[in-house]
């Protein structure tokens, strides 16, 4: 390491923009200078690529004795003319300085190699089925606001606005692979930009854990993280980019990161909060009587504007989640909370004190872990994803403690919060991830249509949520928060037969399918054991080597009253009526529902279902859209 990177690190630590050092006078009009004592041998031996082109004119004042100042300058005279080979070299040096090259090239190459290997893996990962299912839904049906395949109806755009269209375009694994490479390159850029101690090693480790995230199937989260990293890059661009453009770029990308993944957007907001808090200072004496804005900004310095736009952008990006809220609760057990709490404390002390913003980020992360544990919410254990992925690369990149101590801490963190779930890798190539495994069951259900709603005891990787749900709506699905909220029965210590029967009746489940000879989700094993023991209200009607299909005796109908179900599909359902009267439709009430037919209105019924008041007999369809017709509300 030369003295120059350490100096830049000190600038970052104090939250003063690097541009203030590299680009001349700061906001107060002071011009930083560099003493002869701070020049290193590497400075004196700088390459010709760091010397301004003869046609470029003289460097700005205050930077005469600083090597490479032309790389960071805003002077138009220093932008080389394109023509000869030397001009091209100067252009590369201007926009891709030497200190960025090794970290970014090594990190990007590592990420590319690992993501290509990932793409050749068989389908694996407990979360991948949900991503594939959402891509299939958008590819087949487009911009519907409600997906009726799971839980009686969920909001695709509450989960992610961007994932469905992108998954439909290039596949969920393609989205994950591209996102992983971009996020890794952006992370390496940030490490090099702020001249940390080990940017290359930190970047390569980040590339590795990014691919581990893909192995678990978290491609939507990878998408949000990639956009979030781009937001951080946007606010950290060199001074030749106007500050207003950097702030605008960071704010827009922060909002888009939430549109990609609300959880990733939360972490972008955390980064913004850390930058904002790191800019707090004891205010200097005020000259005269400052206005209200000046009163506030007296307490702020450094990159507080960048932190503010990241926070505001993340908040703006939450609008789709507020318009399409599925809610629910993500489980988070105490043992896991303690592990990540300890990991956050270790990370705080391994980050050098001069990195104030990073240390504040570690404190905020610990606070968020405690909040997610104490307050039931859709976040829950998902809060651990950021430290699981980036704690180790970060402390390796910036750590200054003894190497043996640092290595021990890295091993401990990796052991406590492993970035790779070995069970996900071990499930690669599982027969239950292939469509063929489900085709006999789907064929039997097609023969019995209309069947209304079916319960499939959830498999370990949840591929029933992709393949079976395309043919028949499922009582459950694959969104843990919604499952906990709407089906708490399966998260108790025991499942009683009477409670199970009530749940089947309440959710209008007509058939129950139980897979054979394959691993089940841990919250489906009690259900499978209960059915295997024999239940009088379930009658086996079909089986093969992989499946057992049971009919629910005297099951409640998906459509009851004066209506009769004709068809149910991922975008809605159709029913006929021969008389005027009331129809109870057991799909979840939503403001985004639409009703079409001869003459009827609808409203919210008890238990959150839909009640249709039919004035004229005929065929009706319940679906969804962005502009529901208020005239059909009763």
N, C-alpha and C positions, 0 to 999 in steps of 0.2 A: 504493500500500500504506500502511496505517496502521501505527502502532507495535504495535497489538494483535495482528494476525496474526503479526508477527515474534516477538513475545513467546511466542505459542503454539508457533511453530516451535522456539524455544529450549527450551520445555518438552518437546516431542517429542524433540528432540535429546538431552536428558539422560535420556530414557526415563521421566521423571516423568509420570504420567497427567495429562491436561488437567483431569480432574475435580478434582484437587487444587488447581488454580488457580481453577477456576470454581465449585466447590461448597463452599468453606470450608476447615476445618482438614484437614491431611494426616494420614497415619498416625501421625506423631510428635506430633500435637497442635498443630503450628504453623499459624497462620492467615496465609496470604499476604495481603499488602496491596499497594495500588497507590498510588504517590506521585502528587502533583499534577503532577510533571514528566513522568510517563509518559502523562498524558492528552493526547489530540490534539484538534485542532479538530473532527474528525469525531465524536469522543466527545461534545463539548459540544453538537454539533448533532444528536445522535441523534434518531431519529424517535419519535413517540408510541408506536409499536408496541413499542419497547424498554422503555417505562415500565410498571411493574406496574399491573394493574387496581386501582382504588380498593378493591375488595372483597378484594383479595388479601392485605392486611396488609403489614407491614414486611418488607424483605428480611433475610436472615440477617446476623449480625454478620460483619465482615470483608469484606463485599461492598457496603457502603453507597455507596462512591464509584465502583463499577465499573459502567459502562453494560451493560445487557443481562444482568445477573447473574440476573435472574428467569428468563431463558431456560434456564439450565443448572441451576437450583436443584432440590433434592429436596424442598422444603417443600410439603406438600399444600395449604397456604393459598394458594400462588401459582398453582394450577391454576384457570383461569378458569371461571366458571359459564357454561353454554351457554344462550343465549337471544337477546339482542340482537345486532345486526350487529357491534358492538364486541367482544362476547365471541368471536365467530367469528374476528375478526382476531387477537385475543390467542391463541386456540388455535393458529392457523396459525403465529404468531410463536414459540410455545412449542415446537412439534414440527417446524417447518421454518424455522429462523432465516434471516435475510436472507443471511448469508454463504454458505449452501448453495445458494441459489436459482439464481443465474446459472450457476455451474458445472454443477449437476446438470441444469437444464433444457436448457442448450445442448448438453451431452454426450448426454443422452437423445434430444433431437430429432435430432441428427446421426446417432446410431446407428440410430434408427427409420427415417430417410430412406434411409440406405445399406442397411439390411437389407431394406427393401421392394424397393429396386432389385435387390438380390441375389436375392430370391425370383422376380423376373421374368426373371433370366438363364436361358439354357438350361443343362442339366446340364453342370457343369464341375468340374475339380479332380481330382487324382490320388488323393486319399484318399476322395472321396465314394462311390465304388462300394462300398468296404468297409462304410461306415456304412449305406448302403441295403441291402446284403446282410444285415447283422445285424438290421436292422428287419424285413425280409421273413421271416427265419428265425423270429423271435419271434412275428410276426403269424400265421404259418402253423402253427407247431408248439408254441409256448409254452415252458414251463420245462424243456427238455431240457438236460442238463449237457454234452453233447458234440454238436458240429456235424460231421457226417460229410461235408460237401460239400467240404472242403479238406484236403489233406495227410494223408488217412487218419484225420482226426479232430482237432479243436481244441476248446478250452474257450471258449464265449462269455462266461462270467462271469469268466474270468481277464482278459479284455480290458476289460470294463466290466459292472458289475451293472445300471446304470440305463439305459445307452444303448439296449439292445434293446427293453425295454418302452416307453420314451419315443419311440423312432423308430417303433415300430409304432403308437403312438397318434396322433402328429401329424406324422410324417415326419421324416427326418433333417435336412432343411433347415429345417423348422419348429423343431426342437430347437435347431439352430445359431443361428437368428435370435433366438429368445427368449433364449437364453443370452448372445448377444452384447450385446443391449440391457441385460440385467440386470448383466452384468459391467461394462459401460461406466458405468452409473449408480452402481454400487458403487465403482468406481475414483474417479469424480468426488466421491462422498461422502467418501472417505478423504482426497483432496487438500484438500477444503474443511475437513474436520474438523480437520486438523492445520495449516491456515492456511499452505499453501505459497505461493510467490511468484506463480505463474501457474496457478491451479487450472483455469480455464476452458480455456485453450489446451492444457494437459496432458490434460484430459479429452476434448476434441474429437479430439486426435491418437490417444488410446487407442481412441476409437470407430472411427476410420478403420482402424487396424491390426487391430482386432478383426474387421472385415468382410473385410479382406484374408485373414485366417486362414480365414474361411468360404469364400472363393473357392477356396482349396486343398482344401476338402472336410473340414477337420478339425473336424467338428461335435461329436464325442465329447470332444475336447480342450476345445472351447469350453464344453461342459456342465460339465466338471470345473473349469475356470477360473471360471465364473460362481458355482458353489457355493463355491469357495475364496475368491473375493472377498467373498462373503456371510459367510464365516467371519471374515475380517479386519474386516468391518463389525461383526459381532457382538461381537468383543472390544473394539471402539473406540466403542461406543455411549456417549452422554453419561451423566453421573453419576446422572441421575434413574432410570436402569435399575439395579437392584441388581447388585452385582458378581458374585455367584454366578450370576445369570441370564446375564450377559454371558459368563462363563467356560464355562458349560454350553452356551450357544448356539454359541460358537466351537468347542468341542471336538466337538460333534455334527456341525456343518457341515464341519469339517475331515475327519472320517471319511467323510462323504457325498461330499466332493470326490474322495477316492480311489475310492469306489464309482462315481463318474461317470467318472473317468479317473485311473488310477494315476499317470500322468506329472504331471497337474495337482496331485494330492495330494502328490507329491514337492516341488513348488514351494511348496505351503502349509507343508510341514514346514521348508523352507528359511527361509521368512518367520518361522516360530516360532523356529527356531534363532537367527536374527539378533536377534530381540527378547530372547531369553534371554541371549545373549552380551552384548548391549548393556546389560543390567542388572547385569553384573558390576562390582564395585567393591572398593576396598581396605577391609577390614572395620574398623569402629570398635572401640575397646576394649570387651571384653565385661564387663558388670556381673555379678559372681558367676561361677557355673559354668553356662553355657547347655547345654540339652539338645542331642541330635543334630540335630533339625530346626532349632533356632535357630542351631546352628553353621553349617549350610549357608546359611540365609537371611541371615546376617550379610554374606555376600559378594554379595548380590543386592539390587537396588533397581529402581524403575520398573516396567515392564510384564513382568517376568519370569514372573509367573503366566500372563499371556496367551500368552507364547511357549511356556510349558510345555504348556498345554492344546492348543495348535495342534500341537505335536510329537507329543503322546500321541494326539490324535485321528487324525492322519495315520498313525501306526503301527497303531492299531486298524483303520483302514480297509483296511490291507493284507491282512487275513485272507482275503478271497475270492481275492486273487492268489496267496496261499500254498496255498490249498486247490485251486486250479485253475491250476497253473503250466504254461504252454506253453513258457517259456524262450526260447532262441534268442539271436541276436546281431544288433544293429542296426549296420550299417556306419557308420564315422566316419573320413573321410580327414584326413590331416595338414594339408592346406591350409585346409580348413574350420575345423579346430581352432584354427589360428593366428589366423585372422580373428576368431573369437569370443573368443579369449583377449585379443587386442589391444582388441577392443570392450569387454570387461569392465574392462580397466585404464583406458581412457578414461572409462568411466562412473564408476569410482571417483573419479577426480580431478575430474570435473565435478560431483559431488555435494558440496555444502558440508560442511565438517568437522563442523558442529554436528548434522548428520543422522547420528548415530552408527549407528543401526540400519540405515539404508539403505546406508551404507558397508560395514558388516559383511556385509550381504546381497550386495553386489557382490563382496566377497572370497570368500564362500562359493560364489557362482556361478562364479567363475574356478576355484576348487578342484574344483567338480563337472564343469566342462568338461574339465579335465585328467584327472580320474578316469574319465570316460566314454570318453576317448580311449585311455587306457593300459590299462584293464581291460575286456575284452570282456564285454558285457552287453546285455540288451534295451533299455537306455537309448540308448547310442550317440549318434548325431547328433540324436536327439530332444531332448537337453539344451539345444539352441540355441533352442528355441521361445520360452522365456520372455524372454531378452534380445532376440530378434528382434522380439517384440511390444511389450515395455514399457520397454526401455532408453531409446529416444528420448522417449516421452511423459514419462517420469520426470525426465530431466535438463532437459527444457524446463520442467517444472513447478517444479522446485526450484533450477535453476541460477542462480547469482549473478554469473557472469563476464560480460565485455563481450558485448553482443548479437551483434556480428559474429563473435567467437570462438565463441559458442554456436551460431550459425547454421552456421558452418563445421563444427563438430563434429557437428551433427545431419545435415548433408549427408553427411559421411564415414561416420557410423554407418549411415545408410540405404543408402549405396552398398555398404558392406562386408557388411551383413547385411540385405538387402532384405526387408521384411515381405510383399511381394507377389511371388509367383512368376509372371512374365509368361507362362510356358508354360501354366500352369493357366488363365489368363484367355483365352489364345489357343485353347485346346481347347474352349471353350464352343460348343455346337451341333454338335459332332462327331457324325457319323452313327453311329460305333461306340458312342456312349452310349445309343442307342435300342434297345429290345427287338427291333424289326423286323430289325435287322442280324443277329441271331442266330437268328431263327426258322427259316430254311431248314436250318441246321446242326442245330438241336434236332430238327426233324422227321425228318431223316435218321437221327439217333441213336435216336430213338424207334422207327423202323422196324427197327432192328438190335438192340433190347433183348432180353435183358439184356447190356449191354456192359461192366459192371464199372466200370472207372475210365478216364478220358480225360485226355490232356494237351492243353491249349490253350496254344499259344505266347502268353505274356502280352502284352496290348495296353498302350499307354501309360497309359490311364486305368483299365485292369483291369475293365471292365464284364463281361467273360466270367465273372468271379467272382460276379457277381450273377445273370445271366440263364442261362448254360449250367449253372452249378452247381445250380440248382433242378431241372434235369432229370436230370443225370448227375454223380456225384462227380468232382471234379477231382484230378489228381495234385498240382497246385500250388494257388494261390489268391491271396489278397491280404493277407498279413501278413508284412512283410519279415523280421522277426526269425525267424519259424518257417521261412521259405523258406531263409534263410541256413543255419540249423541242420540242416534235414532234406535240403536239396538243394544242398550246397556246390558241386557240379559246375558250376553255372551262374555261379559267382562267381570262377572261375579265369580266367586269361588266355586260355586256349583250351579248347574242348570237343572231345575226341577222339571219333571214331565208336564205338570200342569201349567207352569209358566211358559214352557215351550209351545204347548198347544195354543195358549192365549196369543202368543206372538204370531204363530202361523195364521190364526183367524184374523187378527187385527190387521195384518199386512196382506190379506187376500192371497196367501200362498196356496197354489193348487197342487204343486208337485215338489218333492224334495229329492235331489240327486246327491248320491254319496260316492266319491271316487274310491277306487280300490287299489291297493298296492303302491301308493305314492304318498309323499310327505304332505302333511296338512299344516295350515296356519295354526299357530298355538292357540288362537281364539276360536278355532273350529274343532279342536280335538274332543272337548267335552260333548259337543253336539253329536259328533260321529259315534262316540262311545254310547251315548244315550240311545241313538237310533239302533245301533248294533244289539243293544240289550233287549230290544223289542218294545214297540209302542202300539197300543191298540188303535190309535187314530191314524196310523200310517199303514197303507197296504202296498206291498211290493207288486208292481205291475210289469216290470221289465228289468233285465239285467244282462250283462256280458262280463268278460274278464276284467274290465276296467271300471264298470259303473253299476250301481244299483239305483233304480228309479222307483220312488214311492208316491202313491196318490194320497192326498190328505182327505180323509173321510169327512163328508159334510162341510167342505171348505167354503169359506166366504168367497163371493165372486168379486172380481175386480170392478165390475159394473153391476150395481144392484138397483132395486126399485123398478121403475117402468122401463128401464133400458136393458139391452142385451149386447154384450161385447161382440163385435165383429172382427176387429183386428187390433193388435198392439204392436208397436214398433219403436225404434229408438227416438223418433221425433214426435210421438203422440199416440193417441188411440182413437178408434172409431167405434161408435155404438149406434144401434137402431132403437127406436121407440115406436110402439103401435098406439100408444095413448098419451094424452097430456098428463103431466104429473112431475114428481121429483125423482131425480136419478142421483145416486151416490157413486162418485167415481173416486176410487182409492189411489189417486196420485196427489203429490204434495201441492198445496195451494201456493201460488206465486202471483205477484203483480204482473209477471211477464207472460202468463197464460193467455191463449187465444181460444175462442170458440167460434165454430162455423156450423151453419145448419139452417133449417127453415125459420124457426122462431123460438128462441130460448135465451135465458140469461144464467149466469153462474156466480157463485160466491164461495166463501170459506165455510166449510162444515166442521163439525167437531173432530177432534184429534188431528186437525190440520189437513183433512182431505178436501175434496171439491164437491159441491152440491150444485146440480144443474136443474133449473126449473124449466120444464118443457111446456111451451104453450101450443105447439103444433107438432104432431108426430112426424117422424122422418129420420134421416141419417145425419148424425152429428160427428164432428171431429174436434178433439181437444189437442192443441199443439202449443207453440210458443213463438215469440218474435220480439223484435226490439220496439215495436210500436203496438202494444196491445190495444184492442178496440174497447174503450171504456163503455160504449153503448151496450155491451153484453153483460155488464156487471149488474147484478140484482140489487 
